Amino acid sequence: MKKIYFLCTGNSCRSQIAEGYAHELLPKDQFEIRSAGIETHGLNPKAVQVMAEDGIDISKQTSDLLDMGYFNEADLIVTLCGDAKDKCPIIPKGKEHFHWNLQDPAKATGTAEEILQEFRKTRDQIKRNILALKK
C-alpha cells in the first residue's frame, strides 16, 4: 500500500482539502493517506464548507502535527506551501516528493464571497492535482 503524506504550514486548509480529495478519489485499497502541518491551526470552517459544496465531508478530519515516523515511511510527500517545504525536514532519499505551491486561502481578503472564491479556486486546483496522481 502506497503511503501519501500531505504537508502544509498549519494543517488547516490546503493539506486538509488534499487529504479529503485523496480519500475520496484514490483507491482505498492502494493508498494510505494522511495530512499534517509543521504547526496545528485547527480545521478551517471555510475549507469544510467548500469541500461540502463538492460533496465531500472533511469535518471529522483533525489538524495534526507532522509525525516523523509516518514521514519517514511515506512513499510520496506532497508539500502544499512554501513554508512547509522550507521548514519541513529534509525529504528522505528515495522518496517521491511533489511541491504544490498554493496560496493560502485563509489569508484572502475582501468580501465573504470573494474569500470563499479563493477557497474554491484552491480547492479546484488541489482536486486537479489529486486526479493527476491517479495516472
C-alpha positions as CSV (number, residue, x, y, z in Angstrom):
1,M,0.0,0.0,0.0
2,K,1.4,3.4,-1.0
3,K,1.5,6.0,1.8
4,I,0.9,9.6,0.9
5,Y,1.6,12.5,3.3
6,F,0.2,16.0,2.5
7,L,2.1,18.7,4.4
8,C,1.3,22.4,4.9
9,T,2.1,25.0,7.5
10,G,-0.9,24.7,9.9
11,N,-2.8,21.6,8.5
12,S,-6.0,23.7,8.4
13,C,-6.9,24.3,4.7
14,R,-4.8,23.1,1.8
15,S,-3.5,19.8,3.2
16,Q,-6.9,19.1,4.7
17,I,-8.6,19.6,1.3
18,A,-5.9,17.4,-0.3
19,E,-6.5,14.6,2.3
20,G,-10.2,14.8,1.7
21,Y,-9.9,14.5,-2.0
22,A,-7.3,11.8,-1.8
23,H,-9.6,9.7,0.5
24,E,-12.5,10.2,-2.0
25,L,-10.7,9.9,-5.3
26,L,-7.8,7.4,-4.9
27,P,-8.4,3.7,-4.5
28,K,-8.7,2.9,-0.7
29,D,-7.1,-0.5,-1.2
30,Q,-4.0,1.1,-2.8
31,F,-3.3,4.2,-0.7
32,E,-3.0,5.2,2.9
33,I,-3.5,9.0,3.2
34,R,-2.6,11.4,6.0
35,S,-2.1,15.1,6.3
36,A,-0.2,17.2,8.8
37,G,1.4,20.6,9.5
38,I,4.6,21.9,10.9
39,E,2.1,23.6,13.3
40,T,-1.6,23.0,14.0
41,H,-4.1,25.7,13.4
42,G,-7.3,23.7,13.6
43,L,-9.6,22.7,10.7
44,N,-10.7,25.9,8.8
45,P,-14.5,26.0,8.6
46,K,-14.3,27.6,5.1
47,A,-12.3,24.5,3.9
48,V,-15.1,22.3,5.3
49,Q,-17.7,24.5,3.6
50,V,-16.1,24.4,0.1
51,M,-15.5,20.7,0.3
52,A,-19.1,20.1,1.3
53,E,-20.1,22.1,-1.9
54,D,-18.3,19.4,-3.8
55,G,-19.9,16.6,-1.8
56,I,-17.0,15.7,0.4
57,D,-17.3,15.9,4.2
58,I,-13.9,16.7,5.9
59,S,-15.5,17.9,9.1
60,K,-14.2,14.9,11.1
61,Q,-10.6,15.4,10.0
62,T,-8.2,16.8,12.6
63,S,-5.3,19.3,12.4
64,D,-2.3,17.2,13.2
65,L,1.4,17.8,13.7
66,L,4.0,16.2,11.5
67,D,4.6,12.6,12.5
68,M,8.2,11.8,11.8
69,G,7.5,8.1,11.8
70,Y,4.9,8.4,9.0
71,F,7.0,11.0,7.2
72,N,9.9,8.5,7.0
73,E,7.6,5.7,5.9
74,A,5.7,7.7,3.3
75,D,6.2,6.8,-0.4
76,L,5.0,10.2,-1.6
77,I,5.3,13.5,0.3
78,V,3.4,16.5,-1.0
79,T,4.1,19.9,0.3
80,L,1.4,22.4,-0.4
81,C,3.0,25.7,0.5
82,G,6.5,27.3,0.6
83,D,6.6,27.4,4.4
84,A,6.1,23.6,4.7
85,K,8.7,23.0,2.0
86,D,11.2,25.3,3.7
87,K,10.6,24.2,7.3
88,C,9.8,20.5,6.6
89,P,12.6,18.0,7.5
90,I,14.7,17.0,4.5
91,I,12.8,14.6,2.3
92,P,14.5,11.2,2.7
93,K,16.4,9.8,-0.3
94,G,14.3,7.6,-2.5
95,K,11.0,9.3,-1.5
96,E,8.9,10.8,-4.2
97,H,8.1,14.5,-3.5
98,F,5.8,17.0,-5.2
99,H,5.6,20.6,-4.2
100,W,2.3,22.3,-5.0
101,N,3.0,26.0,-4.2
102,L,-0.6,27.1,-3.5
103,Q,-1.6,30.5,-2.0
104,D,-3.2,30.2,1.5
105,P,-6.9,31.0,1.0
106,A,-7.1,31.7,4.7
107,K,-5.1,34.9,4.1
108,A,-7.5,36.1,1.4
109,T,-9.1,39.5,1.9
110,G,-12.3,41.0,0.6
111,T,-16.0,40.3,0.9
112,A,-17.1,36.9,2.4
113,E,-17.9,35.8,-1.2
114,E,-14.5,36.9,-2.5
115,I,-12.8,34.9,0.3
116,L,-14.9,31.9,-0.5
117,Q,-13.9,32.2,-4.2
118,E,-10.3,32.0,-3.2
119,F,-11.0,28.8,-1.2
120,R,-12.9,27.4,-4.2
121,K,-10.0,28.2,-6.5
122,T,-7.5,26.5,-4.2
123,R,-9.9,23.5,-3.8
124,D,-10.3,23.1,-7.5
125,Q,-6.5,23.2,-8.2
126,I,-6.0,20.6,-5.4
127,K,-8.7,18.4,-7.0
128,R,-6.9,18.5,-10.4
129,N,-3.6,17.7,-8.7
130,I,-5.1,14.7,-6.9
131,L,-6.7,13.4,-10.1
132,A,-3.3,13.6,-11.7
133,L,-1.9,11.3,-9.1
134,K,-4.3,8.6,-10.3
135,K,-2.5,8.5,-13.7
